[in-house]
Amino acid sequence: MASFLVKDVRIFDGDAVIDRGSVLVKDGKIAKVSTTPIDFDGKIVSKPGHTLLPGLIDAHVHIDFGSESGLAQGLRFGVTTQCDMGNAPFQIHQLRALVSKGDCSDLKAAMKSATPEGGWPAPLLEKAGVVLPPDENTLQTVEEGHNFVRDQVKDGADYIKILHESGAPFAMDLPRMPTSVVNAITDEAHTAGLTTLAHAFTIRDTLEVLSLGVDGTAHVAFDKPPTNELIEAFRKNDSFCIPTLTVIGSCTAESRSMQEGYAHDARVKRLLVEGGQEKLCQCSAMTSANDGSLRNGVETVRRLKDAGIDIICGTDSTGLAPGTAYGLSLHQELELYVKECGFSPIEALRSATSLPAKRLKFPDRGWIREGMRADLVLVEGNPIEDIHHTLELRGAWVAGELCAYYEDRL
């Protein structure tokens, strides 16, 4: 496994900043972090004026059929871990086999999401020509809820995802699981030591699922402006929120100009897969201003942050819907946090490094500390002062292995 030294760089370690230091990597792990010179007889990367970051974590993606290249694209954009939030177990096993070959993001997964027959996201998939076969587990009884979690754990789930979506922002009336089943799923997941996340786009759905003990939400509610009741529900449960403002902006078509700006940024064209630029310029436009808005979501994130609620960066990037791009959309999400939600750049960076590692229980990554995986990103400039510098990418490593794209560019 790779060993090397990065020196003469600014270091954001996941929590704090070292103005000038060095990081020694041995056998794919961080061996030493120092503000004084480190003796090393091997490959040395000296990069004054650059910043070394923990590998970025996108806490919400879906690597769909035909989108396997999203793992490699994500790494080119500095995203060293992508968290799939709902997929067929056999597809995840195929993706993990791809990960084992290297030169792509690491993959964490929920395996299947818990949803009743005909529930979210079946109507969306049907529009895309994907029809899901009937599931033997209808998730209508407490026993079925417990068995669902046991099955996902057996398949290798890293966390459990619950879909609690009424469909109101999309002019749908969708079935949801009985609350007793959601309770059973949450209890069984906690017994297994796993975090539970819930999909909900409305305040009503979010309040209900938070009352059932989930650890966090996989989206921010955007149907209405935030209420005191909503903020207090997060605070009462110490729940976190993965806002996915990028995909909400695509749903409402409010982020079209921002998406186009990223798609045509000279720094990103060479990093996108074929067709990625065109796809990013499109919006899914699934809802109208009467049913929800990005502004509602932004204001909710701002209030949650002010209340001390953990905000975790995630994009809901997927190959099936327009308006997102694996890896790149995370940089857009970070800009929204800083530009619209009152985050400092360092707070935004924590949302994509140490916070997801902490809340999703990935103890081996998210920080630049001795003993951690050497998941690292090197950027030119100072993203602590200007969040846009996260796209000045000069290197990305997964477990100490440099992304092939940067081998001749580092």
C-alpha positions as semicolon CSV with decimal commas, in nm:
position;residue;x (nm);y (nm);z (nm)
1;M;0,000;0,000;0,000
2;A;0,108;0,357;-0,069
3;S;0,335;0,560;0,159
4;F;0,419;0,928;0,103
5;L;0,465;1,265;0,274
6;V;0,268;1,583;0,203
7;K;0,441;1,888;0,344
8;D;0,436;2,269;0,344
9;V;0,056;2,277;0,326
10;R;-0,229;2,426;0,522
11;I;-0,422;2,143;0,690
12;F;-0,790;2,133;0,778
13;D;-0,806;1,824;0,998
14;G;-1,185;1,794;1,010
15;D;-1,222;2,024;1,310
16;A;-0,948;2,286;1,313
17;V;-0,681;2,441;1,090
18;I;-0,304;2,399;1,099
19;D;-0,158;2,693;0,910
20;R;0,147;2,503;0,790
21;G;0,222;2,138;0,847
22;S;0,296;1,792;0,715
23;V;0,108;1,464;0,691
24;L;0,288;1,131;0,666
25;V;0,101;0,838;0,513
26;K;0,219;0,481;0,558
27;D;0,046;0,175;0,418
28;G;-0,271;0,364;0,340
29;K;-0,314;0,521;0,684
30;I;-0,216;0,851;0,838
31;A;0,098;0,785;1,040
32;K;0,179;1,135;1,161
33;V;0,049;1,493;1,151
34;S;0,300;1,759;1,250
35;T;0,372;2,131;1,245
36;T;0,745;2,053;1,238
37;P;0,942;1,879;0,962
38;I;0,904;1,502;0,928
39;D;1,196;1,292;0,808
40;F;1,089;1,054;0,533
41;D;1,278;0,860;0,270
42;G;1,020;0,821;-0,003
43;K;0,775;1,012;-0,222
44;I;0,738;1,371;-0,100
45;V;0,475;1,619;-0,216
46;S;0,560;1,979;-0,123
47;K;0,277;2,220;-0,201
48;P;0,302;2,567;-0,045
49;G;-0,016;2,767;-0,101
50;H;-0,228;2,451;-0,100
51;T;-0,471;2,307;0,155
52;L;-0,502;1,943;0,254
53;L;-0,852;1,831;0,355
54;P;-1,001;1,505;0,478
55;G;-1,166;1,321;0,192
56;L;-1,510;1,467;0,130
57;I;-1,816;1,257;0,215
58;D;-2,141;1,285;0,019
59;A;-2,395;1,154;0,268
60;H;-2,675;1,100;0,016
61;V;-2,642;0,954;-0,333
62;H;-2,798;0,675;-0,540
63;I;-2,560;0,487;-0,770
64;D;-2,819;0,354;-1,013
65;F;-2,794;0,093;-1,289
66;G;-2,575;0,238;-1,561
67;S;-2,433;0,501;-1,326
68;E;-2,138;0,299;-1,195
69;S;-1,902;0,560;-1,341
70;G;-2,034;0,794;-1,073
71;L;-1,798;0,631;-0,823
72;A;-1,493;0,725;-1,031
73;Q;-1,631;1,070;-1,112
74;G;-1,698;1,136;-0,745
75;L;-1,334;1,069;-0,660
76;R;-1,213;1,305;-0,932
77;F;-1,414;1,574;-0,752
78;G;-1,254;1,490;-0,416
79;V;-1,543;1,285;-0,278
80;T;-1,371;0,983;-0,127
81;T;-1,685;0,831;0,028
82;Q;-2,032;0,819;-0,127
83;C;-2,327;0,702;0,082
84;D;-2,589;0,519;-0,122
85;M;-2,930;0,572;0,034
86;G;-3,131;0,295;-0,123
87;N;-3,049;0,027;-0,377
88;A;-3,093;-0,342;-0,446
89;P;-2,844;-0,545;-0,241
90;F;-2,708;-0,728;-0,547
91;Q;-2,635;-0,391;-0,710
92;I;-2,449;-0,274;-0,400
93;H;-2,244;-0,595;-0,399
94;Q;-2,150;-0,530;-0,763
95;L;-2,054;-0,173;-0,680
96;R;-1,842;-0,285;-0,386
97;A;-1,659;-0,526;-0,617
98;L;-1,588;-0,226;-0,839
99;V;-1,463;-0,029;-0,539
100;S;-1,221;-0,309;-0,455
101;K;-1,049;-0,257;-0,791
102;G;-0,962;0,101;-0,690
103;D;-0,963;0,447;-0,848
104;C;-1,311;0,537;-0,725
105;S;-1,489;0,658;-0,413
106;D;-1,544;0,418;-0,128
107;L;-1,909;0,317;-0,092
108;K;-2,134;0,301;0,212
109;A;-2,489;0,174;0,172
110;A;-2,832;0,132;0,325
111;M;-2,912;-0,159;0,092
112;K;-3,290;-0,151;0,041
113;S;-3,494;0,141;0,173
114;A;-3,795;0,062;0,391
115;T;-4,111;0,153;0,203
116;P;-4,454;-0,007;0,155
117;E;-4,576;-0,138;-0,180
118;G;-4,663;0,157;-0,403
119;G;-4,480;0,400;-0,176
120;W;-4,200;0,640;-0,260
121;P;-4,010;0,619;-0,496
122;A;-4,212;0,371;-0,706
123;P;-4,410;0,642;-0,894
124;L;-4,090;0,822;-0,991
125;L;-3,917;0,505;-1,104
126;E;-4,218;0,408;-1,313
127;K;-4,196;0,741;-1,495
128;A;-3,833;0,657;-1,573
129;G;-3,938;0,317;-1,705
130;V;-3,823;0,123;-1,398
131;V;-4,086;-0,106;-1,246
132;L;-3,996;-0,265;-0,914
133;P;-4,105;-0,625;-0,857
134;P;-4,339;-0,687;-0,562
135;D;-4,154;-0,727;-0,234
136;E;-4,223;-1,030;-0,019
137;N;-4,196;-0,809;0,290
138;T;-4,493;-0,570;0,274
139;L;-4,378;-0,382;0,587
140;Q;-4,723;-0,373;0,741
141;T;-4,653;-0,549;1,071
142;V;-4,408;-0,501;1,355
143;E;-4,253;-0,840;1,284
144;E;-4,197;-0,743;0,921
145;G;-4,024;-0,425;1,039
146;H;-3,781;-0,619;1,257
147;N;-3,717;-0,871;0,979
148;F;-3,650;-0,596;0,727
149;V;-3,363;-0,458;0,935
150;R;-3,221;-0,804;1,000
151;D;-3,219;-0,872;0,626
152;Q;-3,036;-0,546;0,548
153;V;-2,781;-0,612;0,823
154;K;-2,722;-0,959;0,681
155;D;-2,661;-0,804;0,338
156;G;-2,405;-0,562;0,483
157;A;-2,596;-0,238;0,546
158;D;-2,401;0,050;0,703
159;Y;-2,719;0,233;0,817
160;I;-3,094;0,198;0,770
161;K;-3,306;0,422;0,544
162;I;-3,681;0,474;0,599
163;L;-3,907;0,633;0,336
164;H;-4,186;0,832;0,501
165;E;-4,318;1,034;0,210
166;S;-4,680;1,137;0,160
167;G;-4,604;1,286;-0,183
168;A;-4,779;1,616;-0,112
169;P;-4,517;1,843;-0,279
170;F;-4,552;1,636;-0,596
171;A;-4,934;1,626;-0,610
172;M;-4,933;1,260;-0,503
173;D;-5,103;1,069;-0,224
174;L;-4,865;0,788;-0,138
175;P;-4,897;0,505;0,114
176;R;-4,665;0,506;0,415
177;M;-4,581;0,237;0,665
178;P;-4,778;0,220;0,991
179;T;-4,602;0,410;1,268
180;S;-4,566;0,087;1,466
181;V;-4,357;-0,056;1,182
182;V;-4,136;0,253;1,166
183;N;-4,084;0,221;1,542
184;A;-3,989;-0,145;1,501
185;I;-3,740;-0,063;1,225
186;T;-3,578;0,210;1,433
187;D;-3,557;-0,009;1,744
188;E;-3,409;-0,303;1,553
189;A;-3,156;-0,079;1,379
190;H;-3,044;0,066;1,711
191;T;-3,012;-0,282;1,854
192;A;-2,778;-0,358;1,564
193;G;-2,582;-0,039;1,634
194;L;-2,689;0,131;1,311
195;T;-2,802;0,486;1,244
196;T;-3,153;0,539;1,105
197;L;-3,237;0,803;0,846
198;A;-3,575;0,901;0,711
199;H;-3,680;1,050;0,381
200;A;-3,949;1,317;0,425
201;F;-4,006;1,630;0,217
202;T;-4,288;1,792;0,419
203;I;-4,296;1,937;0,767
204;R;-4,585;1,709;0,863
205;D;-4,403;1,393;0,750
206;T;-4,080;1,510;0,915
207;L;-4,246;1,579;1,249
208;E;-4,411;1,239;1,248
209;V;-4,097;1,043;1,167
210;L;-3,885;1,238;1,417
211;S;-4,140;1,151;1,685
212;L;-4,073;0,785;1,605
213;G;-3,709;0,808;1,704
214;V;-3,508;0,830;1,381
215;D;-3,156;0,969;1,412
216;G;-3,174;1,203;1,119
217;T;-3,352;1,309;0,801
218;A;-3,223;1,249;0,450
219;H;-3,376;1,574;0,320
220;V;-3,494;1,904;0,458
221;A;-3,868;1,980;0,445
222;F;-3,940;2,241;0,180
223;D;-4,319;2,252;0,147
224;K;-4,355;2,540;0,395
225;P;-4,135;2,783;0,589
226;P;-3,984;2,635;0,906
227;T;-4,189;2,627;1,225
228;N;-4,077;2,640;1,587
229;E;-4,229;2,295;1,632
230;L;-4,004;2,153;1,360
231;I;-3,686;2,302;1,503
232;E;-3,776;2,180;1,851
233;A;-3,842;1,827;1,722
234;F;-3,488;1,807;1,584
235;R;-3,345;1,950;1,904
236;K;-3,546;1,718;2,130
237;N;-3,417;1,407;1,951
238;D;-3,066;1,540;1,879
239;S;-3,142;1,448;1,519
240;F;-2,932;1,561;1,225
241;C;-3,041;1,681;0,881
242;I;-2,898;1,605;0,536
243;P;-3,067;1,890;0,344
244;T;-2,994;1,797;-0,022
245;L;-3,062;2,155;-0,128
246;T;-2,912;2,083;-0,469
247;V;-3,178;1,829;-0,560
248;I;-3,456;2,043;-0,410
249;G;-3,340;2,331;-0,631
250;S;-3,364;2,098;-0,929
251;C;-3,711;1,979;-0,822
252;T;-3,840;2,337;-0,807
253;A;-3,624;2,455;-1,101
254;E;-3,496;2,741;-0,884
255;S;-3,132;2,634;-0,916
256;R;-3,114;2,617;-1,295
257;S;-2,877;2,914;-1,332
258;M;-2,653;2,785;-1,051
259;Q;-2,641;2,438;-1,208
260;E;-2,552;2,589;-1,545
261;G;-2,275;2,789;-1,381
262;Y;-2,121;2,475;-1,237
263;A;-2,168;2,279;-1,559
264;H;-1,976;2,539;-1,759
265;D;-1,705;2,605;-1,501
266;A;-1,374;2,551;-1,681
267;R;-1,243;2,354;-1,381
268;V;-1,502;2,079;-1,405
269;K;-1,561;1,994;-1,771
270;R;-1,270;1,751;-1,789
271;L;-1,386;1,574;-1,472
272;L;-1,743;1,497;-1,583
273;V;-1,846;1,181;-1,766
274;E;-1,984;1,212;-2,116
275;G;-2,326;1,376;-2,105
276;G;-2,272;1,500;-1,751
277;Q;-2,260;1,865;-1,846
278;E;-2,588;1,848;-2,037
279;K;-2,759;1,656;-1,755
280;L;-2,649;1,909;-1,494
281;C;-2,801;2,194;-1,695
282;Q;-3,145;2,032;-1,674
283;C;-3,393;2,042;-1,386
284;S;-3,632;1,768;-1,284
285;A;-3,899;2,040;-1,222
286;M;-4,116;1,796;-1,030
287;T;-4,304;2,049;-0,820
288;S;-4,446;2,400;-0,845
289;A;-4,386;2,708;-0,630
290;N;-4,729;2,649;-0,472
291;D;-4,614;2,312;-0,334
292;G;-4,270;2,402;-0,202
293;S;-3,960;2,611;-0,262
294;L;-3,585;2,603;-0,226
295;R;-3,618;2,918;-0,016
296;N;-3,822;2,725;0,241
297;G;-3,549;2,462;0,257
298;V;-3,273;2,720;0,286
299;E;-3,449;2,901;0,570
300;T;-3,506;2,573;0,753
301;V;-3,138;2,482;0,725
302;R;-3,043;2,827;0,853
303;R;-3,271;2,793;1,156
304;L;-3,159;2,437;1,228
305;K;-2,795;2,546;1,220
306;D;-2,867;2,840;1,451
307;A;-3,034;2,596;1,691
308;G;-2,721;2,382;1,703
309;I;-2,856;2,095;1,490
310;D;-2,593;1,899;1,297
311;I;-2,618;1,965;0,923
312;I;-2,457;1,696;0,709
313;C;-2,369;1,754;0,345
314;G;-2,548;1,533;0,095
315;T;-2,677;1,586;-0,258
316;D;-2,914;1,302;-0,358
317;S;-2,715;1,273;-0,679
318;T;-2,856;1,003;-0,903
319;G;-2,819;0,881;-1,257
320;L;-3,194;0,865;-1,317
321;A;-3,286;1,230;-1,263
322;P;-3,141;1,549;-1,415
323;G;-2,987;1,835;-1,221
324;T;-2,712;1,660;-1,025
325;A;-2,361;1,526;-1,092
326;Y;-2,175;1,279;-0,872
327;G;-1,905;1,462;-0,680
328;L;-1,959;1,803;-0,836
329;S;-2,300;1,859;-0,675
330;L;-2,140;1,837;-0,332
331;H;-1,939;2,150;-0,413
332;Q;-2,264;2,324;-0,512
333;E;-2,422;2,212;-0,183
334;L;-2,128;2,356;0,012
335;E;-2,164;2,689;-0,168
336;L;-2,535;2,701;-0,080
337;Y;-2,454;2,648;0,288
338;V;-2,208;2,938;0,287
339;K;-2,390;3,172;0,051
340;E;-2,747;3,115;0,166
341;C;-2,755;2,939;0,504
342;G;-2,514;3,139;0,719
343;F;-2,231;2,884;0,739
344;S;-1,868;2,986;0,759
345;P;-1,650;2,793;0,511
346;I;-1,501;2,586;0,793
347;E;-1,851;2,494;0,917
348;A;-1,943;2,387;0,566
349;L;-1,628;2,175;0,539
350;R;-1,709;2,003;0,869
351;S;-2,052;1,914;0,724
352;A;-1,876;1,713;0,452
353;T;-1,599;1,554;0,659
354;S;-1,605;1,500;1,035
355;L;-1,980;1,542;1,094
356;P;-2,099;1,270;0,855
357;A;-1,824;1,041;0,984
358;K;-1,943;1,101;1,340
359;R;-2,318;1,080;1,286
360;L;-2,315;0,791;1,037
361;K;-2,061;0,600;1,248
362;F;-1,760;0,584;1,016
363;P;-1,483;0,599;1,279
364;D;-1,196;0,544;1,033
365;R;-1,242;0,859;0,822
366;G;-1,355;1,222;0,827
367;W;-1,047;1,359;1,003
368;I;-0,676;1,392;0,934
369;R;-0,551;1,214;1,243
370;E;-0,301;0,943;1,319
371;G;-0,445;0,598;1,257
372;M;-0,720;0,717;1,020
373;R;-0,757;0,604;0,659
374;A;-0,556;0,827;0,431
375;D;-0,864;0,964;0,252
376;L;-0,731;1,305;0,151
377;V;-0,798;1,591;-0,089
378;L;-0,545;1,854;-0,196
379;V;-0,670;2,188;-0,331
380;E;-0,485;2,498;-0,438
381;G;-0,578;2,806;-0,237
382;N;-0,760;2,839;0,090
383;P;-1,116;2,700;0,113
384;I;-1,120;2,810;0,480
385;E;-1,155;3,163;0,346
386;D;-1,324;3,096;0,011
387;I;-1,537;2,782;-0,022
388;H;-1,509;2,799;-0,401
389;H;-1,149;2,684;-0,368
390;T;-1,271;2,329;-0,300
391;L;-1,290;2,298;-0,680
392;E;-0,922;2,392;-0,725
393;L;-0,851;2,021;-0,708
394;R;-0,492;1,900;-0,733
395;G;-0,509;1,552;-0,578
396;A;-0,741;1,296;-0,419
397;W;-0,643;0,982;-0,232
398;V;-0,854;0,687;-0,108
399;A;-0,677;0,481;0,159
400;G;-0,352;0,637;0,041
401;E;-0,400;0,554;-0,328
402;L;-0,387;0,857;-0,557
403;C;-0,671;0,898;-0,807
404;A;-0,526;0,810;-1,149
405;Y;-0,647;1,138;-1,298
406;Y;-0,404;1,332;-1,077
407;E;-0,096;1,112;-1,124
408;D;0,051;1,344;-1,390
409;R;-0,101;1,659;-1,245
410;L;0,009;1,653;-0,882
